[in-house]
Amino acid sequence: MSKKGKKHGSGGKRPKTWSERFDRLLQSQILLGALVAVLTVANAYVIYRSSKASLASSSLDFYASREMHFASITHLDGNARYLTDLAAYNEHRLFREEDPELAENALQHASEELLAGMVRPGGPFDEAYILAIFGEASTAMDEAQALYDEADEASLRSERYSLASTILAVGLGATAWAGLLRERNALRLVFSVTAVVSLVAGLIMAFYFPGP
């Protein structure tokens, strides 16, 4: 009878319901060890991705600034050529009836774009002339803007990974506190649940949420 009683007593210590078994699993050393390993690897990975995205953002921002500087210089050069052409053309129109020779001399400092535009219908300061004078600056400015947009997207990626790393770090801390407490402790269960939720939330933040 005593042996049967012992068997019955030892069987009574086992969790009988799924809820009890789940609580026991959450507080087990095996799960806590697995959480530490997974959270550590996941945190290291998102930190690496955050650093990579931050470096890409800085690099893209540098190239965008350089392209914008080139666009500004090219635009100023085009504007100077335009003003020179405008003055030369006005002088040419002023003297072409009274003094054709002086009118031709006025075009000595004119650009090739102006001379080509003067033989076009609707020229010389038409769309083709504007494109020839300011087209390079406009293209460089568009490229600079595209690079700035890419830099912003990389910066947002870095911020999202940083936030995911913070969430995973909370999970690591909760796992450490859970490991210091005894099993069948309500606070240990709270820390274990917090660690699992932090792992899931961190991974969702890093890889699931829509964003650049």
SVG drawing of the C-alpha trace seen along z (x, -y; Angstrom):
<svg xmlns="http://www.w3.org/2000/svg" viewBox="-6 -102 40 104">
<polyline fill="none" stroke="black" stroke-width="0.4" points="0.0,0.0 2.8,-2.4 4.4,-1.8 1.1,-2.5 0.7,-5.6 4.2,-6.8 3.4,-6.2 0.2,-8.1 1.9,-10.9 4.7,-11.2 2.1,-11.2 0.2,-14.0 3.3,-16.3 3.1,-16.1 1.2,-18.8 -2.2,-17.5 -3.6,-20.2 -2.2,-21.8 -2.0,-25.1 0.2,-23.6 2.4,-21.9 2.8,-25.2 3.7,-27.1 6.2,-24.4 7.7,-24.7 8.0,-28.4 9.9,-28.1 12.1,-25.3 15.9,-25.8 16.0,-24.3 13.6,-27.0 15.5,-29.7 18.8,-28.5 17.3,-28.4 15.9,-31.9 19.3,-33.2 20.9,-31.6 18.2,-32.8 17.9,-36.3 21.7,-36.7 22.0,-35.6 19.0,-37.7 20.2,-40.8 23.7,-40.5 22.2,-40.1 19.9,-43.1 22.8,-45.2 24.8,-44.2 22.0,-45.1 21.5,-48.4 25.2,-49.3 25.2,-48.3 22.1,-50.4 23.6,-53.4 26.9,-53.1 24.9,-52.9 22.9,-56.0 26.1,-58.0 27.7,-56.9 24.6,-57.7 24.3,-61.1 27.9,-61.9 27.5,-61.0 24.2,-62.9 25.9,-66.0 28.7,-65.7 26.2,-65.3 24.2,-68.3 27.4,-70.4 28.2,-69.4 24.7,-70.3 24.9,-73.7 28.2,-74.5 26.9,-73.3 23.7,-75.4 25.7,-78.5 27.9,-77.9 24.8,-77.4 23.3,-80.6 26.4,-82.6 26.4,-81.2 22.7,-82.1 23.3,-85.7 26.3,-86.0 24.2,-84.6 21.3,-86.8 23.5,-89.9 25.1,-88.8 21.8,-88.1 20.3,-91.4 23.3,-93.2 23.2,-91.3 19.5,-92.1 20.2,-95.8 22.8,-96.2 21.9,-93.6 20.0,-96.2 22.2,-99.2 25.7,-97.5 25.8,-93.8 29.5,-93.6 29.1,-94.9 26.1,-92.5 28.3,-89.6 31.0,-90.6 28.5,-90.6 28.1,-86.9 31.9,-86.2 31.3,-85.4 28.0,-83.5 27.9,-79.8 27.5,-77.0 24.0,-76.4 22.9,-79.9 24.3,-79.8 22.6,-76.4 19.4,-77.8 19.4,-80.9 18.9,-78.6 16.0,-76.7 12.4,-77.8 11.3,-79.2 14.8,-79.7 17.2,-80.6 16.1,-80.4 13.8,-77.4 13.4,-74.2 16.3,-72.6 18.6,-75.5 17.5,-75.3 18.1,-71.6 21.5,-72.0 22.5,-74.7 20.9,-73.4 20.3,-69.7 23.4,-68.5 22.7,-70.4 19.1,-69.2 20.2,-65.6 22.7,-65.9 20.1,-67.4 17.7,-64.5 20.5,-62.0 21.3,-63.8 17.6,-63.8 17.4,-60.1 20.5,-59.4 19.1,-61.5 15.9,-59.4 17.9,-56.2 19.9,-57.6 16.6,-58.4 15.4,-54.9 18.6,-53.4 18.4,-55.6 14.8,-54.4 16.0,-50.8 18.8,-51.5 16.3,-53.1 14.0,-50.1 16.8,-47.6 17.9,-49.7 14.4,-49.5 14.3,-45.8 17.7,-45.5 16.3,-47.4 13.3,-45.1 15.5,-42.0 17.8,-43.4 14.8,-43.7 14.1,-40.0 17.7,-39.1 17.4,-41.0 14.1,-39.3 15.6,-35.9 18.5,-36.6 16.2,-37.6 14.1,-34.5 17.1,-32.3 17.9,-33.8 14.5,-32.8 13.3,-29.3 10.9,-27.3 7.2,-27.5 7.7,-31.2 5.1,-33.6 7.7,-36.3 9.9,-33.8 6.9,-33.0 6.3,-36.7 10.0,-37.2 9.9,-34.1 6.7,-35.3 8.3,-38.8 11.4,-37.2 9.2,-35.2 7.1,-38.3 10.3,-40.4 11.8,-37.8 8.6,-37.7 8.2,-41.5 11.8,-42.1 11.7,-39.8 8.5,-41.3 9.9,-44.8 13.0,-43.8 11.6,-41.7 7.8,-41.9 6.7,-45.6 6.5,-47.3 9.2,-49.8 12.3,-50.5"/>
</svg>
